[in-house]
Amino acid sequence: MHNGKAKLSNKKDRSVKIILTPFFVAFLLNFQVAQADISLKVEYTPKNEIDLYEPFLIMISITNSGTKGELVPVTDSSDRGYRFHIRDMKTGEIYTTGLEGDRIGTRVAWIKPYDRYLFFEWVYYAIPIQGEFEIFATLESDGKCPLLLSGIEEFPFELLDSQPDPPLYKCWEGKLTSNNISINIIRPKDEFENNVLKNVEEKAQPGSGVAQILFDAYRDLQNTTPLSGYTCFASFQLSPEDAYQTCTNIQSIDKDVEILARFKMALKTIFNDGVPSEDELNKMPSVFRDYLKQFQKEHNDQKKRDAVMQNK
């Protein structure tokens, strides 16, 4: 009896060891249902204090932390996609701003497991006054995304309604709000730059927005104060080449603004079917480089889709 009990005990021990082997654990995990886990986050923010009319952007990411890929709307619209919101901390009023054209017509993004999708907004256009502001983004979808397929898409899709033009496909459904960032729009602390700003304000047409004020002031600033930060700021309203040449030639310009000028030029290079140099890319933060890589792929994919659609 003693030997029999000993043998029974040994068998029990062996069965426990078999259940806990890594192979068996992995085998069980294969039966778990794959799920997407979508989140919204501010990835890049400007410095806390920003001079009035100074260009700045906000970079946002949609991240999929789940085990299943997800189709997510990424173009601003009234009922789906993302939007930026600016809260005036003094009045509590919230301004909503949409996309500033950094997409190439893509209405959805296929976000693989453990991957992220980046987008940005030139927010300074929407803030024409001094004060403290809070900026955040929202992502919203009813689970039905309009999509015109060319047949070369790499992601799976499920048709929901073929009647609309374009048809509706199943996509991520929900509503998210990103983390908030706070900025303080101030008059320049530097006396010279503050005087330049006063001159710009005096010549501005009543009712003009930030973009129009800077555009109208550029030629005068270039002729009278070519080394002013405001000459650089105004050049952003012209071509990317103007912004790049103007801002990179002003040694006293804020590093953040110089990076934006390089970024703007890199976007133009890609749009013109070129590739930004490694030297230029290395002068930007990693999140900018990641966005440009994403933008390059989107641009190339869009050209392929356009070619396929033209031949249909």
Residue pairs with C-beta under 8 A, 6 or more apart in sequence:
18 24
32 67
34 66
34 67
34 68
34 113
35 66
35 67
35 68
36 64
36 66
36 67
36 68
36 69
36 70
36 111
36 113
36 172
37 64
37 65
37 66
38 62
38 63
38 64
38 66
38 70
38 72
38 111
38 139
38 172
38 174
38 176
39 62
39 63
39 65
39 176
40 60
40 61
40 62
40 63
40 82
40 137
40 138
40 139
40 176
40 177
40 178
41 60
41 61
41 63
41 178
41 179
42 58
42 59
42 60
42 135
42 136
42 137
42 178
42 179
42 180
42 181
43 59
43 60
43 61
43 118
43 287
44 57
44 58
44 59
44 120
44 285
44 287
44 288
45 58
45 59
45 181
45 183
46 56
46 57
46 58
46 183
46 256
47 256
48 182
48 183
48 184
49 183
49 184
49 186
50 56
50 124
50 183
50 184
50 185
50 186
51 185
51 186
51 187
51 188
51 193
51 197
51 229
51 233
52 129
52 130
52 185
52 186
52 187
52 188
52 197
53 124
53 197
53 200
53 210
53 213
53 214
53 230
53 233
54 124
54 229
54 233
54 254
54 257
55 122
55 124
55 233
55 236
55 257
55 260
56 122
56 123
56 124
56 183
56 256
56 260
57 120
57 121
57 122
57 123
57 124
57 260
58 84
58 120
58 121
58 123
58 135
58 137
58 181
59 118
59 119
59 120
59 287
59 288
59 291
60 82
60 118
60 119
60 120
60 121
60 137
60 178
61 116
61 117
61 118
62 72
62 74
62 82
62 109
62 111
62 116
62 117
62 119
62 139
63 111
63 115
63 116
63 117
64 70
64 111
64 112
64 113
64 114
64 115
64 116
65 114
66 113
67 113
68 113
69 110
69 111
69 112
69 113
69 155
69 156
70 110
70 111
70 171
70 172
71 108
71 109
71 110
71 111
71 145
71 155
71 157
71 169
71 170
71 171
71 172
72 108
72 109
72 110
72 111
72 117
72 139
72 141
72 171
72 172
73 80
73 81
73 82
73 107
73 108
73 139
73 141
73 145
73 171
73 172
74 81
74 82
74 103
74 106
74 107
74 108
74 109
74 117
74 119
75 81
75 99
75 103
75 106
75 107
75 108
76 82
76 83
76 98
76 99
79 140
79 142
80 140
80 141
80 142
80 144
80 145
81 99
81 107
81 139
81 140
81 141
82 99
82 119
82 137
82 138
82 139
82 140
83 96
83 97
83 98
83 137
83 138
83 140
84 96
84 97
84 98
84 121
84 123
84 135
84 136
84 137
85 94
85 95
85 96
85 97
85 135
85 136
85 137
85 138
86 94
86 95
86 96
86 97
86 123
86 126
86 127
86 133
86 134
86 135
87 93
87 94
87 95
87 133
87 134
87 135
87 136
88 94
88 95
88 131
88 133
89 131
89 132
89 133
89 134
89 182
90 131
90 132
95 126
97 121
97 123
97 125
97 126
99 119
99 121
100 121
100 122
100 125
102 119
102 120
102 121
102 267
102 295
103 119
103 298
104 295
104 298
104 299
104 302
105 302
106 298
106 302
107 145
107 146
107 147
108 145
108 147
108 169
108 171
109 117
110 153
110 154
110 155
111 117
117 294
118 287
118 290
118 291
118 294
119 291
120 291
121 137
123 135
124 210
125 209
125 210
125 211
126 210
127 133
127 185
127 210
128 209
128 210
128 213
129 185
130 185
130 186
130 187
131 184
131 185
132 182
132 183
132 184
132 185
133 182
133 183
133 184
133 185
134 180
134 181
134 182
135 180
135 181
135 182
135 183
136 177
136 178
136 179
136 180
136 181
137 177
137 178
138 175
138 176
138 177
138 178
139 174
139 175
139 176
139 178
140 174
140 175
140 176
141 171
141 172
141 173
141 174
141 175
142 173
143 170
143 171
143 172
143 173
144 160
144 161
144 168
144 169
144 170
144 171
145 168
145 169
145 170
145 171
146 164
146 166
146 167
146 168
146 169
147 157
147 166
147 167
147 168
147 169
148 166
148 167
148 309
149 157
150 304
150 305
150 308
150 309
151 308
152 301
152 304
152 305
152 308
157 169
157 170
158 169
158 170
159 167
159 168
159 169
159 170
160 167
160 168
160 169
160 170
161 167
161 168
187 194
187 197
188 194
188 196
188 197
188 229
192 228
193 228
193 229
193 230
196 221
196 225
196 228
196 229
196 230
197 230
200 213
200 214
200 217
200 221
200 230
200 234
201 213
203 216
203 217
203 220
204 213
204 216
204 217
205 212
205 213
205 216
208 216
211 237
214 230
214 233
214 234
214 236
214 237
215 234
215 237
215 238
217 230
217 234
218 231
218 234
218 235
218 237
218 238
221 228
221 230
221 231
221 234
222 231
222 235
222 246
225 231
226 250
227 250
227 252
228 250
229 250
229 252
229 253
229 254
229 257
231 246
231 250
232 243
232 246
232 247
232 250
232 253
232 257
232 261
233 257
235 242
235 243
235 245
235 246
235 247
235 261
236 243
236 260
236 261
236 264
239 268
240 261
240 264
240 265
240 267
240 268
241 265
241 268
243 260
243 261
243 264
243 265
244 261
244 262
244 264
244 265
246 261
247 253
247 257
247 258
247 260
247 261
248 258
248 261
248 262
259 283
259 284
259 285
259 288
262 280
262 283
262 284
263 284
263 288
263 292
265 276
265 280
266 276
266 280
266 281
266 284
266 292
267 292
267 295
269 275
269 276
270 276
270 292
270 295
270 296
270 299
271 299
273 299
275 296
276 292
281 289
281 292
284 292
